[in-house]
Structure formats: C-alpha cells, structure tokens
C-alpha cells in the first residue's frame, strides 16, 4: 500500500470565497484525506495517496481561480 503524501499547488486570483469553493470541492473526492487552502500564500495543500492535479485544475476553474503549477516543497 502507498502512504499518503502532501501535494502543494500554487493558485492565482485566490480569495477567501474562492478558497472555500476549492476546499469543499476537493474534500468530497475519494482518496483525499485532507485539504488546506492558504489565501495569502495562494497555496492549496492536499493530503492524498496520489497526485490530484487534474482535480485541482477543475476545482480552480469552477471557483474562478487560476491554477498555476504544482510546487515541490
């Protein structure tokens, strides 16, 4: 079995309202154990067993934010 990892994504045009939409949208996904969105850093952190980049892109599009890239921290 794979262990869960934390994946970081950088998002532009992130506001508190958009962050809440992204967080709620990602929390319901299978395989996601936790989501944290930091507005002032423009960062989405996901605890999951695999990379969730396509799902983050879609959540950003729905929320009206702009997905930039995955960050390696």
C-alpha positions as CSV (number, residue, x, y, z in Angstrom):
1,X,0.0,0.0,0.0
2,X,1.1,3.6,-0.7
3,X,1.4,6.1,2.1
4,X,-0.4,9.4,2.0
5,X,1.7,12.4,0.9
6,X,1.1,16.1,0.9
7,X,0.9,17.7,-2.5
8,X,1.1,21.5,-2.9
9,X,-0.4,23.6,-5.7
10,X,0.0,27.3,-6.5
11,X,-3.2,29.2,-7.4
12,X,-3.6,32.8,-8.6
13,X,-6.6,35.1,-8.0
14,X,-7.4,33.3,-4.8
15,X,-9.9,34.9,-2.5
16,X,-11.5,33.6,0.7
17,X,-14.7,32.8,-1.2
18,X,-12.9,31.0,-4.0
19,X,-10.7,29.2,-1.4
20,X,-13.9,27.8,0.3
21,X,-15.3,26.6,-3.0
22,X,-12.0,24.8,-3.9
23,X,-11.7,23.3,-0.4
24,X,-15.3,22.0,-0.4
25,X,-14.9,20.6,-3.9
26,X,-11.7,18.7,-3.1
27,X,-12.8,17.4,0.2
28,X,-15.5,15.2,-1.3
29,X,-13.1,13.3,-3.6
30,X,-12.2,9.7,-3.0
31,X,-8.7,9.4,-1.8
32,X,-8.3,12.9,-0.4
33,X,-7.7,12.8,3.3
34,X,-7.4,16.5,3.9
35,X,-7.4,19.9,2.2
36,X,-5.9,23.2,3.4
37,X,-6.1,26.4,1.3
38,X,-4.0,29.3,2.4
39,X,-5.3,32.5,0.7
40,X,-2.3,34.8,1.5
41,X,0.2,32.3,0.1
42,X,-2.0,31.3,-2.9
43,X,-1.5,27.6,-1.9
44,X,-3.6,24.5,-1.9
45,X,-2.3,21.6,0.1
46,X,-3.9,18.2,-0.3
47,X,-3.1,15.0,1.7
48,X,-3.7,12.1,-0.6
49,X,-2.1,8.9,-1.9
50,X,-1.7,10.2,-5.4
51,X,-1.3,13.5,-7.2
52,X,-4.6,15.3,-7.7
53,X,-3.6,17.9,-10.2
54,X,-6.5,17.4,-12.7
55,X,-9.0,17.7,-9.8
56,X,-7.3,20.8,-8.5
57,X,-7.4,22.3,-12.0
58,X,-11.1,21.6,-12.3
59,X,-11.8,23.0,-8.8
60,X,-9.9,26.2,-9.6
61,X,-11.9,26.6,-12.9
62,X,-15.2,26.2,-11.1
63,X,-14.2,28.6,-8.3
64,X,-12.9,31.3,-10.8
65,X,-9.3,31.0,-9.6
66,X,-6.3,30.4,-11.9
67,X,-4.3,27.2,-11.4
68,X,-0.6,27.9,-11.9
69,X,1.6,24.8,-11.1
70,X,2.4,22.1,-8.6
71,X,5.0,23.1,-6.1
72,X,7.7,20.8,-4.7
73,X,8.2,21.7,-1.0
